[in-house]
């Protein structure tokens, strides 16, 4: 099928509003994550390099409406609109697309991101406002679509394209993943398109040491086999920007005034030799920013941790997932609790803060495993924990088999990791909610944790306002009775 010829024109990249899990938290979350993701920023830079005019519209700020986002998009008079969405944002992405369609009926609207990469047919069938979907990495596929539309080429030749035919939704074979050299050849993220960058970016509280803050992604793919992780966009094979490339981007951010960098790689530390080389280069260049990253509990040793601390590492987030070894054997089978606890202790001993990332309501979760997690949190060597509600996202290994383990309500708008869309056999949403709140209370009532948070507040006064609101709203959430599932969805 030949694509209709279109002018190169303007491409507007859009991140739609999230569907919030608790709108009362908007005051606390004001300004958080007020920056498009790295994928959008890089793809905008790639399209600009190919001769397109580009603009970015970020709708993620709390309180941003669909109408506001659509009107901001249309104000750029776009020929193309590229919307990037996760599962929790895809419904709002479709609403933005429908609103843009009414205001600019000739614009071509394409959806990218992890959700459509995982379930392209189901997504395009459900949301007719999207003309196309891009499956996988967009630097090859989306640009190929733009070129096909500009030159009237065959759509069958566009890799990773999901599109409508007379016979239904068709999905072309994916484009090959970019290798390391190709990643380095990409332009730097289009930070210049962001108003007041980097001053406007404020991540979630306690995730950074000082402001201004910026984020970088220095690798793609993850070689581990966690049952809850979606690798439909970037795959399992690790691919890395070179050390020289990463250092150059960090130096550029430091010149822009950035004082803390969040490395948003799925696993920044998957190659220990690369981490060592980066740290040595940071020290040799005299870079002074602090930074945070994520790691797997099995990857780091004391010498590497001490080097990371000297090179500015302030916090490491570890995927703990559960305090039950039985649950870990199912969802993260290469992890053993004794080794994990040793890694957490050694990280703290090196002078690096530990953030624990956990979930509750896993497949096969039962009363004993819930209590194991609560007991773990009574003494786990962590400075901060984030507990979410297990959600079987499209594209994850457990997604296709999850109904063997319990009741799954596949409502994409509720799949935000803060609602019980999955309830394991033998448990109820109400019981899970009580355990969830008990786990949070258990950890955040510890004296050592409270003292550490107080020290952090002194170091970054900007935390005070959102934390005060979190405390007010959080206290109410802890004290009120659990909401029934229908009420949680509203």
Helices and strands as residue ranges (DSSP letters): E 10-15, G 23-25, H 26-29, H 38-49, E 53-58, H 66-74, E 80-84, H 87-103, E 108-112, H 114-118, H 120-126, E 132-134, H 138-151, G 155-157, E 161-165, E 168-171, H 180-185, G 191-193, E 213-216, E 219-220, E 239-240, H 243-255, E 260-263, H 272-285, E 290-295, H 302-310, E 313-321, H 325-331, H 337-349, E 353-360, H 367-379, E 384-389, G 402-404, E 406-408, G 412-414, E 422-424, H 429-444, H 447-459, H 463-479, H 485-488
